[in-house]
Amino acid sequence: MTLIRQPKPRLIMLALLLGFFAVTLVPRCCTIWKLNAQKQALEMKKIEITQSNQQLSAEKDKLNSPAAVERIAREKLGMVKKGEKVLMEVQTDSP
């Protein structure tokens, strides 16, 4: 007659506990890893957007100066100050 050893209850409980942790923690660790990667990508995008925002603010401040407004009015809109004369170049077609 051979005796079959029964597994100890503590060993069974430990195996079940380790299995439970493996099933519940591994997916959570994967999720945390993915979220950290996403967070880093978003932080890089935030830095790029912040730099772009600073450049646009500086450009806006520069364009709001009276000298810039005058230059744009003269170049794009053809405006002149009171008392100034406008000289226009006329091109003629010569055969």
LINPE-V578479 format. One record per run of one state. SS is the DSSP state (hx for helix, st for strand, lp for the rest). FROM is the first residue (numbers start at 0). TO is the last residue. If there is no record, write none. Layout:
[[SS:FROM:TO] [SS:FROM:TO]]
This chain:
[[lp:0:7] [hx:8:62] [lp:63:64] [hx:65:76] [lp:77:94]]
